[in-house]
């Protein structure tokens, strides 16, 4: 990450909200030769004592599962919107173009659950996205199917020990240039450009 003080969001609540909104994250760890990674939907929870935990489940006996069992230290990457920013939009374009983006890196230790914990992990993530009234809600799944599924996957929790963020939103430019950037991004009209423009406008209006 391009870690500079003016690109860092100091409001922890905003960072946690971002993680919850962008909870399809990448978990990376250490294998013998190369790093390993997997993309996983996560639940982000803050306990009463202020500790942060990430919950989810993954396939057993994969390269990353074996690596995480061997070394419990993991890095979790939460990616948000990102977009190219042309220097031609600056009041003085005689500098480098750049990329605006929002991301959080969380470091912690992963712990795997027993079968009951895996059952609860499947239930939690299914009900989070399907609710309880859907034809695909957890209580609609056949017990035999769930029992077979639990043999193939395993639930986990990650106790977060530290997390950093970069919310790079042209904070290093003056007001007129930021307005120009936001206007051009809105004009592009794609999802990421529009999201970054809205974040800039919220902060600089």
N, C-alpha and C positions, 0 to 999 in steps of 0.2 A: 504494500500500500504506500501511497505517496503521503507519508505521515509528516505533516507540518501543522503547527499550532492553529493557524487560521482555517485549516480544513477539518478540524476536529470538532465534533458536536459535544459540548460540555454538559448538556442536559441528559442525564442518564435515562430519564423516563422516555424521552424521544428516541433514544437508541434502542431501548427495550421494545417500544412500539414498532420500530422499524423491523426488528428481528421477528416479531410476531406476524407482521404483515408480509414478510419475505421468508417464510419458514421452510421453504423447500431449499435445503442447504446442502453444502458439500462437506463431508467428514473426511479428513485426511489423517493418515498415520504412517508408521514406519514399518516397512518390510525389509528383508535382508539385502536386496539389491537396489530397489527403487521405492519411492514413496507410493502409497496406495490411496485410493479415494473412492467414495460412493456418494450418490445423490439421494438424499433421504428427506421426507417430510417430517418435521419435528414439532413437538409441543414445547413452548417456552414457558417456564413457571418460575415465579419468585416466591420463595418461602417466607414465613413470618420473620425469620432471623435475617432476611435480606439475601440469602444465598440463591443463586440462579441454577436451575437444573433444566436440561434438555432431555426430552423423552422421545423414543421411537422404536422401530424394530427393523431388522435387516435379515437377509438370507444367511443361513448357516453354511459353514464349510466353503466359503468363498475366500479369495485371496485376502480381501480386506478384513473379513471376520477373523481369520487366523492371525493376521497382523495385529488387530486390535486386542485380541486375547493375549498375545505375547507381550505387547507393549501398550499399556493403558493410556498413554499420553496422546491426545488427539487435538487437532486444530479443526474448528468448524467455521466455514465461510458462508456468510449470508450476503447474497448479492441483490442489489436493488436496481433501479433504472440507471442507464448509462448512455452517453451520446457524444458524438464528435462535436467539437466547438471550433469553428474556423476563425483564424485571426483576422480574416477579412471583415468580421463583424465588430472588431474593436475600433475605438476612435483612432487609435494608432496601430495599424496592422503590421508594423515592421517588427514583429516578434513571432514566436512559434505558436502554431495552433495547438490545441490540447484536447483532452477528453474529460468531461464531467461525469462523475459517478458517485454512488453511495454504496458502501460496503462495511460489514462488521466482521472482525475475526475474533472468535472466542476460543480460548485454550482451556483444557480441562482433562479430567480422567474419566474414562468410560467403564461402566460396570454392567455386566450382563445379568439378566434376571433368570428365575426359574420358569417353569411352564405356566404357573399361575400369573406371574408377572408378564409373560408374553401374551397370555390371554387378555389381560387388562390393557396392555399396550395396543393390541389390535382393536379392542373395543373402543378405546379412547380416540384413536385416530379416525376410525370409521365413523363414530358418532359426531366427531368434530366437523366432518365434511358432509355427512349424509343426514345428520340429525336423527331423531327417533321416529319420525313419521314417514320416512322414505321406504320404498320397496327394497332398497339396498342397505337399509340400516342394519346394525349389528344383530339385533334380535330377530331379523329375518333370515339370517344365515343358518343353514343346517348344522346341527351339532357335529355330525360326522365330518363335514367339510372343515370346520374349525379345528377339530382334533387332528386332522391330517395336516392342516396348515401349520399348527404349532410345532409339528415335528420338523418342519423345513425352515422355520424362521425363529429368531430369538429377540426378545425385547431388551432394551438397554436404557440406562440413564447416564447422563454426562454431568458431573458437577463442575460448573464453570469456575475456574480459578482466576481468570483475568479476561478482559475483552477490550479491544481497540476498535476505533472506527475512523473512516475517512468519508466525510460528506463534502466532496469537492464540488462546489457550486459557484465558482468564479469569485470567491471572497477576496481574492488578491487584485481585483479590478475595481475601478471607481464606478459610481452610480450609473453614468451614461452608458458605459460599455456593458454593464450587467443588464440594463434595460434592452440594449440592442441584441445581446445574446438571447435573452428570454423571448423577445419578439421573433427572432429567426427560428428558434426552436419550436415555438408555437406554430409558425408558418409551415414547418416541415410536416407536422401533423401526425407523425408516427407515435406509437405508445410511449416509447422511452423518452423521446425528445420532449413530448408534451408533459410527461411526469417531471422531468428535470426542470422544465420551464416553470411549472406550478410551484415546485419547491423553492426555486429562486424568487418567485414573486411573493410567496408567503413570507420569506425572510427579509426582503428588501422593500416591500411596499410601505 
